[in-house]
Amino acid sequence: MASYSVFIKTSAAKELETIEPRALRSRIISRIRGLAQTPRPQGAEKLVGEEERYRIRQGAFRIVYSIDDERRMVEVVKIGHRREVYR
């Protein structure tokens, strides 16, 4: 299976930089890298009311992303704590 390109929006990159501790940030980055091989991993859920937007969990944090199968691209849109990410 060919891999997808993973892009992180500037706003999502800024959100990622603020996550502490650093070990948690590393686990989130690892999950994002995994989207290149498997854009719809086990546990990924399609967001209701959103066109091709999915979310995956990493502890109390959520990674919201979109998938473009034609261009084989995954774009990370938002990264945040579960109580704040959907606002």
N, CA, C and O atoms as a Maestro MAE file, in Angstrom:
{
 s_m_m2io_version
 :::
 2.0.0
}

f_m_ct {
 s_m_title
 :::
 protein
 m_atom[348] {
  # First column is atom index #
  i_m_mmod_type
  r_m_x_coord
  r_m_y_coord
  r_m_z_coord
  i_m_residue_number
  s_m_chain_name
  s_m_pdb_residue_name
  s_m_pdb_atom_name
  i_m_atomic_number
  :::
  1 25 0.842 -1.177 0.000 1 A "MET " " N  " 7
  2 3 0.000 0.000 0.000 1 A "MET " " CA " 6
  3 2 0.890 1.243 0.000 1 A "MET " " C  " 6
  4 15 1.804 1.353 0.817 1 A "MET " " O  " 8
  5 25 0.628 2.164 -0.902 2 A "ALA " " N  " 7
  6 3 1.400 3.404 -0.992 2 A "ALA " " CA " 6
  7 2 1.063 4.315 0.175 2 A "ALA " " C  " 6
  8 15 -0.057 4.302 0.686 2 A "ALA " " O  " 8
  9 25 2.030 5.095 0.586 3 A "SER " " N  " 7
  10 3 1.805 5.957 1.743 3 A "SER " " CA " 6
  11 2 1.205 7.299 1.328 3 A "SER " " C  " 6
  12 15 1.265 7.702 0.166 3 A "SER " " O  " 8
  13 25 0.643 7.955 2.291 4 A "TYR " " N  " 7
  14 3 0.039 9.271 2.120 4 A "TYR " " CA " 6
  15 2 1.045 10.325 2.575 4 A "TYR " " C  " 6
  16 15 1.928 10.043 3.385 4 A "TYR " " O  " 8
  17 25 0.906 11.532 2.053 5 A "SER " " N  " 7
  18 3 1.681 12.669 2.544 5 A "SER " " CA " 6
  19 2 0.921 13.267 3.713 5 A "SER " " C  " 6
  20 15 -0.303 13.383 3.663 5 A "SER " " O  " 8
  21 25 1.632 13.646 4.763 6 A "VAL " " N  " 7
  22 3 0.996 14.226 5.943 6 A "VAL " " CA " 6
  23 2 1.433 15.676 6.067 6 A "VAL " " C  " 6
  24 15 2.626 15.976 6.101 6 A "VAL " " O  " 8
  25 25 0.457 16.571 6.135 7 A "PHE " " N  " 7
  26 3 0.706 17.994 6.308 7 A "PHE " " CA " 6
  27 2 0.036 18.452 7.592 7 A "PHE " " C  " 6
  28 15 -1.056 17.995 7.930 7 A "PHE " " O  " 8
  29 25 0.690 19.347 8.297 8 A "ILE " " N  " 7
  30 3 0.127 19.902 9.522 8 A "ILE " " CA " 6
  31 2 -0.094 21.393 9.300 8 A "ILE " " C  " 6
  32 15 0.838 22.127 8.970 8 A "ILE " " O  " 8
  33 25 -1.337 21.833 9.485 9 A "LYS " " N  " 7
  34 3 -1.619 23.266 9.351 9 A "LYS " " CA " 6
  35 2 -0.796 24.038 10.375 9 A "LYS " " C  " 6
  36 15 -0.452 23.510 11.432 9 A "LYS " " O  " 8
  37 25 -0.486 25.283 10.056 10 A "THR " " N  " 7
  38 3 0.312 26.129 10.945 10 A "THR " " CA " 6
  39 2 -0.340 26.260 12.312 10 A "THR " " C  " 6
  40 15 0.350 26.214 13.330 10 A "THR " " O  " 8
  41 25 -1.649 26.422 12.352 11 A "SER " " N  " 7
  42 3 -2.347 26.555 13.630 11 A "SER " " CA " 6
  43 2 -2.235 25.270 14.450 11 A "SER " " C  " 6
  44 15 -2.083 25.334 15.670 11 A "SER " " O  " 8
  45 25 -2.308 24.110 13.805 12 A "ALA " " N  " 7
  46 3 -2.180 22.838 14.514 12 A "ALA " " CA " 6
  47 2 -0.751 22.651 15.023 12 A "ALA " " C  " 6
  48 15 -0.548 22.097 16.103 12 A "ALA " " O  " 8
  49 25 0.233 23.104 14.260 13 A "ALA " " N  " 7
  50 3 1.634 23.009 14.691 13 A "ALA " " CA " 6
  51 2 1.861 23.855 15.943 13 A "ALA " " C  " 6
  52 15 2.592 23.449 16.847 13 A "ALA " " O  " 8
  53 25 1.242 25.020 15.994 14 A "LYS " " N  " 7
  54 3 1.359 25.875 17.182 14 A "LYS " " CA " 6
  55 2 0.706 25.213 18.387 14 A "LYS " " C  " 6
  56 15 1.230 25.279 19.499 14 A "LYS " " O  " 8
  57 25 -0.444 24.572 18.162 15 A "GLU " " N  " 7
  58 3 -1.115 23.861 19.252 15 A "GLU " " CA " 6
  59 2 -0.246 22.711 19.764 15 A "GLU " " C  " 6
  60 15 -0.193 22.445 20.964 15 A "GLU " " O  " 8
  61 25 0.426 22.043 18.846 16 A "LEU " " N  " 7
  62 3 1.297 20.936 19.210 16 A "LEU " " CA " 6
  63 2 2.482 21.405 20.056 16 A "LEU " " C  " 6
  64 15 2.880 20.724 21.000 16 A "LEU " " O  " 8
  65 25 3.038 22.554 19.722 17 A "GLU " " N  " 7
  66 3 4.186 23.085 20.454 17 A "GLU " " CA " 6
  67 2 3.864 23.403 21.912 17 A "GLU " " C  " 6
  68 15 4.758 23.379 22.759 17 A "GLU " " O  " 8
  69 25 2.610 23.697 22.214 18 A "THR " " N  " 7
  70 3 2.237 24.077 23.580 18 A "THR " " CA " 6
  71 2 1.974 22.878 24.490 18 A "THR " " C  " 6
  72 15 1.803 23.046 25.697 18 A "THR " " O  " 8
  73 25 1.939 21.673 23.926 19 A "ILE " " N  " 7
  74 3 1.613 20.489 24.723 19 A "ILE " " CA " 6
  75 2 2.811 20.082 25.577 19 A "ILE " " C  " 6
  76 15 3.921 19.896 25.080 19 A "ILE " " O  " 8
  77 25 2.553 19.952 26.865 20 A "GLU " " N  " 7
  78 3 3.549 19.487 27.830 20 A "GLU " " CA " 6
  79 2 2.956 18.299 28.556 20 A "GLU " " C  " 6
  80 15 1.735 18.266 28.705 20 A "GLU " " O  " 8
  81 25 3.699 17.346 29.009 21 A "PRO " " N  " 7
  82 3 5.140 17.185 28.938 21 A "PRO " " CA " 6
  83 2 5.597 16.767 27.548 21 A "PRO " " C  " 6
  84 15 4.795 16.378 26.698 21 A "PRO " " O  " 8
  85 25 6.876 16.855 27.344 22 A "ARG " " N  " 7
  86 3 7.476 16.573 26.037 22 A "ARG " " CA " 6
  87 2 7.220 15.129 25.594 22 A "ARG " " C  " 6
  88 15 7.085 14.871 24.397 22 A "ARG " " O  " 8
  89 25 7.153 14.192 26.531 23 A "ALA " " N  " 7
  90 3 6.899 12.784 26.192 23 A "ALA " " CA " 6
  91 2 5.524 12.621 25.544 23 A "ALA " " C  " 6
  92 15 5.369 11.843 24.603 23 A "ALA " " O  " 8
  93 25 4.533 13.346 26.041 24 A "LEU " " N  " 7
  94 3 3.199 13.299 25.449 24 A "LEU " " CA " 6
  95 2 3.230 13.866 24.034 24 A "LEU " " C  " 6
  96 15 2.604 13.317 23.127 24 A "LEU " " O  " 8
  97 25 3.956 14.960 23.849 25 A "ARG " " N  " 7
  98 3 4.091 15.559 22.525 25 A "ARG " " CA " 6
  99 2 4.723 14.549 21.556 25 A "ARG " " C  " 6
  100 15 4.313 14.465 20.399 25 A "ARG " " O  " 8
  101 25 5.699 13.797 22.017 26 A "SER " " N  " 7
  102 3 6.356 12.791 21.171 26 A "SER " " CA " 6
  103 2 5.388 11.690 20.760 26 A "SER " " C  " 6
  104 15 5.429 11.223 19.621 26 A "SER " " O  " 8
  105 25 4.516 11.270 21.678 27 A "ARG " " N  " 7
  106 3 3.525 10.246 21.334 27 A "ARG " " CA " 6
  107 2 2.527 10.765 20.314 27 A "ARG " " C  " 6
  108 15 2.106 10.021 19.429 27 A "ARG " " O  " 8
  109 25 2.145 12.025 20.424 28 A "ILE " " N  " 7
  110 3 1.218 12.626 19.463 28 A "ILE " " CA " 6
  111 2 1.876 12.698 18.086 28 A "ILE " " C  " 6
  112 15 1.243 12.388 17.076 28 A "ILE " " O  " 8
  113 25 3.135 13.104 18.045 29 A "ILE " " N  " 7
  114 3 3.863 13.167 16.769 29 A "ILE " " CA " 6
  115 2 3.964 11.779 16.145 29 A "ILE " " C  " 6
  116 15 3.847 11.633 14.928 29 A "ILE " " O  " 8
  117 25 4.178 10.778 16.964 30 A "SER " " N  " 7
  118 3 4.246 9.409 16.464 30 A "SER " " CA " 6
  119 2 2.914 8.983 15.849 30 A "SER " " C  " 6
  120 15 2.895 8.339 14.799 30 A "SER " " O  " 8
  121 25 1.805 9.336 16.492 31 A "ARG " " N  " 7
  122 3 0.479 9.018 15.943 31 A "ARG " " CA " 6
  123 2 0.257 9.722 14.602 31 A "ARG " " C  " 6
  124 15 -0.306 9.142 13.674 31 A "ARG " " O  " 8
  125 25 0.701 10.971 14.512 32 A "ILE " " N  " 7
  126 3 0.546 11.725 13.267 32 A "ILE " " CA " 6
  127 2 1.365 11.079 12.159 32 A "ILE " " C  " 6
  128 15 0.885 10.945 11.034 32 A "ILE " " O  " 8
  129 25 2.586 10.680 12.460 33 A "ARG " " N  " 7
  130 3 3.423 10.000 11.460 33 A "ARG " " CA " 6
  131 2 2.787 8.708 10.989 33 A "ARG " " C  " 6
  132 15 2.912 8.343 9.820 33 A "ARG " " O  " 8
  133 25 2.105 8.012 11.890 34 A "GLY " " N  " 7
  134 3 1.435 6.762 11.539 34 A "GLY " " CA " 6
  135 2 0.306 6.942 10.535 34 A "GLY " " C  " 6
  136 15 -0.066 5.999 9.838 34 A "GLY " " O  " 8
  137 25 -0.239 8.151 10.460 35 A "LEU " " N  " 7
  138 3 -1.314 8.423 9.495 35 A "LEU " " CA " 6
  139 2 -0.826 8.310 8.057 35 A "LEU " " C  " 6
  140 15 -1.636 8.114 7.151 35 A "LEU " " O  " 8
  141 25 0.479 8.429 7.826 36 A "ALA " " N  " 7
  142 3 1.019 8.304 6.471 36 A "ALA " " CA " 6
  143 2 0.815 6.882 5.940 36 A "ALA " " C  " 6
  144 15 0.538 6.696 4.755 36 A "ALA " " O  " 8
  145 25 0.949 5.896 6.799 37 A "GLN " " N  " 7
  146 3 0.769 4.508 6.376 37 A "GLN " " CA " 6
  147 2 -0.683 4.051 6.472 37 A "GLN " " C  " 6
  148 15 -1.162 3.304 5.619 37 A "GLN " " O  " 8
  149 25 -1.373 4.497 7.504 38 A "THR " " N  " 7
  150 3 -2.753 4.089 7.746 38 A "THR " " CA " 6
  151 2 -3.574 5.320 8.090 38 A "THR " " C  " 6
  152 15 -3.669 5.678 9.264 38 A "THR " " O  " 8
  153 25 -4.173 5.983 7.099 39 A "PRO " " N  " 7
  154 3 -4.920 7.209 7.379 39 A "PRO " " CA " 6
  155 2 -6.216 6.980 8.160 39 A "PRO " " C  " 6
  156 15 -6.762 7.918 8.740 39 A "PRO " " O  " 8
  157 25 -6.702 5.756 8.177 40 A "ARG " " N  " 7
  158 3 -7.899 5.432 8.959 40 A "ARG " " CA " 6
  159 2 -7.560 4.286 9.916 40 A "ARG " " C  " 6
  160 15 -8.028 3.163 9.731 40 A "ARG " " O  " 8
  161 25 -6.744 4.570 10.941 41 A "PRO " " N  " 7
  162 3 -6.336 3.500 11.862 41 A "PRO " " CA " 6
  163 2 -7.499 3.030 12.721 41 A "PRO " " C  " 6
  164 15 -8.550 3.668 12.782 41 A "PRO " " O  " 8
  165 25 -7.287 1.907 13.378 42 A "GLN " " N  " 7
  166 3 -8.301 1.405 14.294 42 A "GLN " " CA " 6
  167 2 -8.532 2.456 15.373 42 A "GLN " " C  " 6
  168 15 -7.578 2.981 15.946 42 A "GLN " " O  " 8
  169 25 -9.778 2.757 15.645 43 A "GLY " " N  " 7
  170 3 -10.121 3.762 16.640 43 A "GLY " " CA " 6
  171 2 -10.393 5.132 16.050 43 A "GLY " " C  " 6
  172 15 -10.878 6.012 16.761 43 A "GLY " " O  " 8
  173 25 -10.099 5.345 14.775 44 A "ALA " " N  " 7
  174 3 -10.394 6.628 14.136 44 A "ALA " " CA " 6
  175 2 -11.904 6.730 13.920 44 A "ALA " " C  " 6
  176 15 -12.550 5.761 13.523 44 A "ALA " " O  " 8
  177 25 -12.444 7.887 14.180 45 A "GLU " " N  " 7
  178 3 -13.876 8.092 13.995 45 A "GLU " " CA " 6
  179 2 -14.126 9.274 13.082 45 A "GLU " " C  " 6
  180 15 -13.480 10.316 13.195 45 A "GLU " " O  " 8
  181 25 -15.076 9.095 12.173 46 A "LYS " " N  " 7
  182 3 -15.472 10.186 11.286 46 A "LYS " " CA " 6
  183 2 -16.316 11.164 12.089 46 A "LYS " " C  " 6
  184 15 -17.219 10.759 12.821 46 A "LYS " " O  " 8
  185 25 -16.023 12.450 11.950 47 A "LEU " " N  " 7
  186 3 -16.774 13.460 12.680 47 A "LEU " " CA " 6
  187 2 -18.114 13.715 12.004 47 A "LEU " " C  " 6
  188 15 -18.183 13.851 10.783 47 A "LEU " " O  " 8
  189 25 -19.154 13.779 12.783 48 A "VAL " " N  " 7
  190 3 -20.504 14.001 12.276 48 A "VAL " " CA " 6
  191 2 -20.622 15.442 11.797 48 A "VAL " " C  " 6
  192 15 -20.212 16.370 12.495 48 A "VAL " " O  " 8
  193 25 -21.182 15.625 10.605 49 A "GLY " " N  " 7
  194 3 -21.398 16.960 10.077 49 A "GLY " " CA " 6
  195 2 -20.171 17.566 9.423 49 A "GLY " " C  " 6
  196 15 -20.218 18.710 8.972 49 A "GLY " " O  " 8
  197 25 -19.092 16.837 9.362 50 A "GLU " " N  " 7
  198 3 -17.861 17.347 8.747 50 A "GLU " " CA " 6
  199 2 -17.544 16.508 7.516 50 A "GLU " " C  " 6
  200 15 -17.640 15.281 7.550 50 A "GLU " " O  " 8
  201 25 -17.173 17.164 6.451 51 A "GLU " " N  " 7
  202 3 -16.818 16.501 5.207 51 A "GLU " " CA " 6
  203 2 -15.427 15.891 5.321 51 A "GLU " " C  " 6
  204 15 -14.434 16.616 5.390 51 A "GLU " " O  " 8
  205 25 -15.352 14.581 5.340 52 A "GLU " " N  " 7
  206 3 -14.080 13.857 5.377 52 A "GLU " " CA " 6
  207 2 -13.147 14.289 6.506 52 A "GLU " " C  " 6
  208 15 -11.937 14.387 6.297 52 A "GLU " " O  " 8
  209 25 -13.677 14.544 7.677 53 A "ARG " " N  " 7
  210 3 -12.845 14.854 8.844 53 A "ARG " " CA " 6
  211 2 -12.929 13.689 9.820 53 A "ARG " " C  " 6
  212 15 -14.001 13.141 10.073 53 A "ARG " " O  " 8
  213 25 -11.788 13.332 10.353 54 A "TYR " " N  " 7
  214 3 -11.681 12.229 11.292 54 A "TYR " " CA " 6
  215 2 -10.958 12.699 12.539 54 A "TYR " " C  " 6
  216 15 -10.348 13.769 12.555 54 A "TYR " " O  " 8
  217 25 -11.034 11.880 13.588 55 A "ARG " " N  " 7
  218 3 -10.281 12.170 14.793 55 A "ARG " " CA " 6
  219 2 -9.716 10.875 15.349 55 A "ARG " " C  " 6
  220 15 -10.334 9.813 15.271 55 A "ARG " " O  " 8
  221 25 -8.529 10.997 15.910 56 A "ILE " " N  " 7
  222 3 -7.935 9.884 16.632 56 A "ILE " " CA " 6
  223 2 -7.567 10.376 18.020 56 A "ILE " " C  " 6
  224 15 -7.353 11.569 18.235 56 A "ILE " " O  " 8
  225 25 -7.497 9.449 18.952 57 A "ARG " " N  " 7
  226 3 -7.211 9.779 20.342 57 A "ARG " " CA " 6
  227 2 -5.755 9.490 20.660 57 A "ARG " " C  " 6
  228 15 -5.172 8.535 20.148 57 A "ARG " " O  " 8
  229 25 -5.182 10.315 21.499 58 A "GLN " " N  " 7
  230 3 -3.891 10.031 22.118 58 A "GLN " " CA " 6
  231 2 -4.007 10.518 23.547 58 A "GLN " " C  " 6
  232 15 -3.769 11.689 23.843 58 A "GLN " " O  " 8
  233 25 -4.374 9.604 24.426 59 A "GLY " " N  " 7
  234 3 -4.628 9.983 25.817 59 A "GLY " " CA " 6
  235 2 -5.826 10.913 25.882 59 A "GLY " " C  " 6
  236 15 -6.880 10.609 25.323 59 A "GLY " " O  " 8
  237 25 -5.675 12.042 26.557 60 A "ALA " " N  " 7
  238 3 -6.762 13.021 26.678 60 A "ALA " " CA " 6
  239 2 -6.778 13.995 25.508 60 A "ALA " " C  " 6
  240 15 -7.607 14.904 25.474 60 A "ALA " " O  " 8
  241 25 -5.873 13.817 24.549 61 A "PHE " " N  " 7
  242 3 -5.788 14.724 23.411 61 A "PHE " " CA " 6
  243 2 -6.412 14.096 22.176 61 A "PHE " " C  " 6
  244 15 -6.471 12.874 22.038 61 A "PHE " " O  " 8
  245 25 -6.873 14.961 21.285 62 A "ARG " " N  " 7
  246 3 -7.476 14.525 20.034 62 A "ARG " " CA " 6
  247 2 -6.731 15.161 18.863 62 A "ARG " " C  " 6
  248 15 -6.298 16.311 18.931 62 A "ARG " " O  " 8
  249 25 -6.594 14.396 17.802 63 A "ILE " " N  " 7
  250 3 -5.978 14.874 16.562 63 A "ILE " " CA " 6
  251 2 -7.076 14.842 15.514 63 A "ILE " " C  " 6
  252 15 -7.571 13.771 15.161 63 A "ILE " " O  " 8
  253 25 -7.459 16.008 15.017 64 A "VAL " " N  " 7
  254 3 -8.519 16.120 14.009 64 A "VAL " " CA " 6
  255 2 -7.829 16.338 12.668 64 A "VAL " " C  " 6
  256 15 -6.958 17.198 12.541 64 A "VAL " " O  " 8
  257 25 -8.225 15.552 11.669 65 A "TYR " " N  " 7
  258 3 -7.560 15.625 10.368 65 A "TYR " " CA " 6
  259 2 -8.534 15.311 9.243 65 A "TYR " " C  " 6
  260 15 -9.609 14.752 9.460 65 A "TYR " " O  " 8
  261 25 -8.127 15.686 8.032 66 A "SER " " N  " 7
  262 3 -8.933 15.378 6.845 66 A "SER " " CA " 6
  263 2 -8.094 14.522 5.905 66 A "SER " " C  " 6
  264 15 -6.864 14.560 5.931 66 A "SER " " O  " 8
  265 25 -8.785 13.753 5.080 67 A "ILE " " N  " 7
  266 3 -8.127 12.833 4.153 67 A "ILE " " CA " 6
  267 2 -8.573 13.156 2.740 67 A "ILE " " C  " 6
  268 15 -9.766 13.297 2.475 67 A "ILE " " O  " 8
  269 25 -7.613 13.273 1.833 68 A "ASP " " N  " 7
  270 3 -7.895 13.434 0.409 68 A "ASP " " CA " 6
  271 2 -7.312 12.203 -0.294 68 A "ASP " " C  " 6
  272 15 -6.112 12.141 -0.561 68 A "ASP " " O  " 8
  273 25 -8.179 11.226 -0.590 69 A "ASP " " N  " 7
  274 3 -7.718 9.969 -1.173 69 A "ASP " " CA " 6
  275 2 -7.203 10.132 -2.597 69 A "ASP " " C  " 6
  276 15 -6.304 9.401 -3.013 69 A "ASP " " O  " 8
  277 25 -7.751 11.069 -3.343 70 A "GLU " " N  " 7
  278 3 -7.302 11.275 -4.726 70 A "GLU " " CA " 6
  279 2 -5.853 11.743 -4.780 70 A "GLU " " C  " 6
  280 15 -5.061 11.250 -5.583 70 A "GLU " " O  " 8
  281 25 -5.511 12.704 -3.915 71 A "ARG " " N  " 7
  282 3 -4.137 13.230 -3.883 71 A "ARG " " CA " 6
  283 2 -3.264 12.500 -2.870 71 A "ARG " " C  " 6
  284 15 -2.085 12.820 -2.718 71 A "ARG " " O  " 8
  285 25 -3.849 11.507 -2.167 72 A "ARG " " N  " 7
  286 3 -3.149 10.716 -1.158 72 A "ARG " " CA " 6
  287 2 -2.481 11.630 -0.135 72 A "ARG " " C  " 6
  288 15 -1.270 11.592 0.083 72 A "ARG " " O  " 8
  289 25 -3.337 12.460 0.485 73 A "MET " " N  " 7
  290 3 -2.858 13.466 1.411 73 A "MET " " CA " 6
  291 2 -3.705 13.462 2.686 73 A "MET " " C  " 6
  292 15 -4.928 13.337 2.638 73 A "MET " " O  " 8
  293 25 -3.022 13.603 3.827 74 A "VAL " " N  " 7
  294 3 -3.672 13.758 5.127 74 A "VAL " " CA " 6
  295 2 -3.266 15.126 5.652 74 A "VAL " " C  " 6
  296 15 -2.080 15.455 5.684 74 A "VAL " " O  " 8
  297 25 -4.254 15.933 6.066 75 A "GLU " " N  " 7
  298 3 -3.957 17.249 6.617 75 A "GLU " " CA " 6
  299 2 -4.469 17.320 8.054 75 A "GLU " " C  " 6
  300 15 -5.666 17.193 8.309 75 A "GLU " " O  " 8
  301 25 -3.534 17.526 8.988 76 A "VAL " " N  " 7
  302 3 -3.897 17.664 10.394 76 A "VAL " " CA " 6
  303 2 -4.419 19.083 10.583 76 A "VAL " " C  " 6
  304 15 -3.714 20.053 10.306 76 A "VAL " " O  " 8
  305 25 -5.651 19.198 11.053 77 A "VAL " " N  " 7
  306 3 -6.341 20.470 11.153 77 A "VAL " " CA " 6
  307 2 -6.257 21.053 12.560 77 A "VAL " " C  " 6
  308 15 -6.098 22.262 12.728 77 A "VAL " " O  " 8
  309 25 -6.363 20.187 13.576 78 A "LYS " " N  " 7
  310 3 -6.431 20.674 14.954 78 A "LYS " " CA " 6
  311 2 -5.895 19.604 15.895 78 A "LYS " " C  " 6
  312 15 -6.103 18.409 15.687 78 A "LYS " " O  " 8
  313 25 -5.206 20.055 16.929 79 A "ILE " " N  " 7
  314 3 -4.711 19.177 17.982 79 A "ILE " " CA " 6
  315 2 -5.043 19.849 19.298 79 A "ILE " " C  " 6
  316 15 -4.704 21.013 19.508 79 A "ILE " " O  " 8
  317 25 -5.704 19.120 20.187 80 A "GLY " " N  " 7
  318 3 -6.045 19.750 21.452 80 A "GLY " " CA " 6
  319 2 -6.598 18.779 22.469 80 A "GLY " " C  " 6
  320 15 -6.858 17.615 22.164 80 A "GLY " " O  " 8
  321 25 -6.774 19.270 23.681 81 A "HIS " " N  " 7
  322 3 -7.367 18.489 24.746 81 A "HIS " " CA " 6
  323 2 -8.809 18.174 24.393 81 A "HIS " " C  " 6
  324 15 -9.469 18.967 23.721 81 A "HIS " " O  " 8
  325 25 -9.295 17.059 24.824 82 A "ARG " " N  " 7
  326 3 -10.629 16.598 24.426 82 A "ARG " " CA " 6
  327 2 -11.743 17.554 24.807 82 A "ARG " " C  " 6
  328 15 -12.768 17.598 24.126 82 A "ARG " " O  " 8
  329 25 -11.574 18.313 25.862 83 A "ARG " " N  " 7
  330 3 -12.642 19.234 26.276 83 A "ARG " " CA " 6
  331 2 -12.656 20.518 25.444 83 A "ARG " " C  " 6
  332 15 -13.628 21.271 25.495 83 A "ARG " " O  " 8
  333 25 -11.595 20.778 24.682 84 A "GLU " " N  " 7
  334 3 -11.494 22.030 23.935 84 A "GLU " " CA " 6
  335 2 -11.434 21.870 22.417 84 A "GLU " " C  " 6
  336 15 -11.700 22.824 21.687 84 A "GLU " " O  " 8
  337 25 -11.099 20.705 21.946 85 A "VAL " " N  " 7
  338 3 -10.774 20.550 20.525 85 A "VAL " " CA " 6
  339 2 -11.967 20.722 19.593 85 A "VAL " " C  " 6
  340 15 -11.779 21.109 18.440 85 A "VAL " " O  " 8
  341 25 -13.172 20.451 20.045 86 A "TYR " " N  " 7
  342 3 -14.342 20.515 19.150 86 A "TYR " " CA " 6
  343 2 -15.024 21.869 19.140 86 A "TYR " " C  " 6
  344 15 -16.017 22.043 18.434 86 A "TYR " " O  " 8
  345 25 -14.536 22.817 19.886 87 A "ARG " " N  " 7
  346 3 -15.160 24.140 19.945 87 A "ARG " " CA " 6
  347 2 -14.813 24.969 18.751 87 A "ARG " " C  " 6
  348 15 -15.257 26.112 18.643 87 A "ARG " " O  " 8
  :::
 }
 m_bond[347] {
  # First column is bond index #
  i_m_from
  i_m_to
  i_m_order
  :::
  1 1 2 1
  2 2 3 1
  3 3 4 2
  4 3 5 1
  5 5 6 1
  6 6 7 1
  7 7 8 2
  8 7 9 1
  9 9 10 1
  10 10 11 1
  11 11 12 2
  12 11 13 1
  13 13 14 1
  14 14 15 1
  15 15 16 2
  16 15 17 1
  17 17 18 1
  18 18 19 1
  19 19 20 2
  20 19 21 1
  21 21 22 1
  22 22 23 1
  23 23 24 2
  24 23 25 1
  25 25 26 1
  26 26 27 1
  27 27 28 2
  28 27 29 1
  29 29 30 1
  30 30 31 1
  31 31 32 2
  32 31 33 1
  33 33 34 1
  34 34 35 1
  35 35 36 2
  36 35 37 1
  37 37 38 1
  38 38 39 1
  39 39 40 2
  40 39 41 1
  41 41 42 1
  42 42 43 1
  43 43 44 2
  44 43 45 1
  45 45 46 1
  46 46 47 1
  47 47 48 2
  48 47 49 1
  49 49 50 1
  50 50 51 1
  51 51 52 2
  52 51 53 1
  53 53 54 1
  54 54 55 1
  55 55 56 2
  56 55 57 1
  57 57 58 1
  58 58 59 1
  59 59 60 2
  60 59 61 1
  61 61 62 1
  62 62 63 1
  63 63 64 2
  64 63 65 1
  65 65 66 1
  66 66 67 1
  67 67 68 2
  68 67 69 1
  69 69 70 1
  70 70 71 1
  71 71 72 2
  72 71 73 1
  73 73 74 1
  74 74 75 1
  75 75 76 2
  76 75 77 1
  77 77 78 1
  78 78 79 1
  79 79 80 2
  80 79 81 1
  81 81 82 1
  82 82 83 1
  83 83 84 2
  84 83 85 1
  85 85 86 1
  86 86 87 1
  87 87 88 2
  88 87 89 1
  89 89 90 1
  90 90 91 1
  91 91 92 2
  92 91 93 1
  93 93 94 1
  94 94 95 1
  95 95 96 2
  96 95 97 1
  97 97 98 1
  98 98 99 1
  99 99 100 2
  100 99 101 1
  101 101 102 1
  102 102 103 1
  103 103 104 2
  104 103 105 1
  105 105 106 1
  106 106 107 1
  107 107 108 2
  108 107 109 1
  109 109 110 1
  110 110 111 1
  111 111 112 2
  112 111 113 1
  113 113 114 1
  114 114 115 1
  115 115 116 2
  116 115 117 1
  117 117 118 1
  118 118 119 1
  119 119 120 2
  120 119 121 1
  121 121 122 1
  122 122 123 1
  123 123 124 2
  124 123 125 1
  125 125 126 1
  126 126 127 1
  127 127 128 2
  128 127 129 1
  129 129 130 1
  130 130 131 1
  131 131 132 2
  132 131 133 1
  133 133 134 1
  134 134 135 1
  135 135 136 2
  136 135 137 1
  137 137 138 1
  138 138 139 1
  139 139 140 2
  140 139 141 1
  141 141 142 1
  142 142 143 1
  143 143 144 2
  144 143 145 1
  145 145 146 1
  146 146 147 1
  147 147 148 2
  148 147 149 1
  149 149 150 1
  150 150 151 1
  151 151 152 2
  152 151 153 1
  153 153 154 1
  154 154 155 1
  155 155 156 2
  156 155 157 1
  157 157 158 1
  158 158 159 1
  159 159 160 2
  160 159 161 1
  161 161 162 1
  162 162 163 1
  163 163 164 2
  164 163 165 1
  165 165 166 1
  166 166 167 1
  167 167 168 2
  168 167 169 1
  169 169 170 1
  170 170 171 1
  171 171 172 2
  172 171 173 1
  173 173 174 1
  174 174 175 1
  175 175 176 2
  176 175 177 1
  177 177 178 1
  178 178 179 1
  179 179 180 2
  180 179 181 1
  181 181 182 1
  182 182 183 1
  183 183 184 2
  184 183 185 1
  185 185 186 1
  186 186 187 1
  187 187 188 2
  188 187 189 1
  189 189 190 1
  190 190 191 1
  191 191 192 2
  192 191 193 1
  193 193 194 1
  194 194 195 1
  195 195 196 2
  196 195 197 1
  197 197 198 1
  198 198 199 1
  199 199 200 2
  200 199 201 1
  201 201 202 1
  202 202 203 1
  203 203 204 2
  204 203 205 1
  205 205 206 1
  206 206 207 1
  207 207 208 2
  208 207 209 1
  209 209 210 1
  210 210 211 1
  211 211 212 2
  212 211 213 1
  213 213 214 1
  214 214 215 1
  215 215 216 2
  216 215 217 1
  217 217 218 1
  218 218 219 1
  219 219 220 2
  220 219 221 1
  221 221 222 1
  222 222 223 1
  223 223 224 2
  224 223 225 1
  225 225 226 1
  226 226 227 1
  227 227 228 2
  228 227 229 1
  229 229 230 1
  230 230 231 1
  231 231 232 2
  232 231 233 1
  233 233 234 1
  234 234 235 1
  235 235 236 2
  236 235 237 1
  237 237 238 1
  238 238 239 1
  239 239 240 2
  240 239 241 1
  241 241 242 1
  242 242 243 1
  243 243 244 2
  244 243 245 1
  245 245 246 1
  246 246 247 1
  247 247 248 2
  248 247 249 1
  249 249 250 1
  250 250 251 1
  251 251 252 2
  252 251 253 1
  253 253 254 1
  254 254 255 1
  255 255 256 2
  256 255 257 1
  257 257 258 1
  258 258 259 1
  259 259 260 2
  260 259 261 1
  261 261 262 1
  262 262 263 1
  263 263 264 2
  264 263 265 1
  265 265 266 1
  266 266 267 1
  267 267 268 2
  268 267 269 1
  269 269 270 1
  270 270 271 1
  271 271 272 2
  272 271 273 1
  273 273 274 1
  274 274 275 1
  275 275 276 2
  276 275 277 1
  277 277 278 1
  278 278 279 1
  279 279 280 2
  280 279 281 1
  281 281 282 1
  282 282 283 1
  283 283 284 2
  284 283 285 1
  285 285 286 1
  286 286 287 1
  287 287 288 2
  288 287 289 1
  289 289 290 1
  290 290 291 1
  291 291 292 2
  292 291 293 1
  293 293 294 1
  294 294 295 1
  295 295 296 2
  296 295 297 1
  297 297 298 1
  298 298 299 1
  299 299 300 2
  300 299 301 1
  301 301 302 1
  302 302 303 1
  303 303 304 2
  304 303 305 1
  305 305 306 1
  306 306 307 1
  307 307 308 2
  308 307 309 1
  309 309 310 1
  310 310 311 1
  311 311 312 2
  312 311 313 1
  313 313 314 1
  314 314 315 1
  315 315 316 2
  316 315 317 1
  317 317 318 1
  318 318 319 1
  319 319 320 2
  320 319 321 1
  321 321 322 1
  322 322 323 1
  323 323 324 2
  324 323 325 1
  325 325 326 1
  326 326 327 1
  327 327 328 2
  328 327 329 1
  329 329 330 1
  330 330 331 1
  331 331 332 2
  332 331 333 1
  333 333 334 1
  334 334 335 1
  335 335 336 2
  336 335 337 1
  337 337 338 1
  338 338 339 1
  339 339 340 2
  340 339 341 1
  341 341 342 1
  342 342 343 1
  343 343 344 2
  344 343 345 1
  345 345 346 1
  346 346 347 1
  347 347 348 2
  :::
 }
}
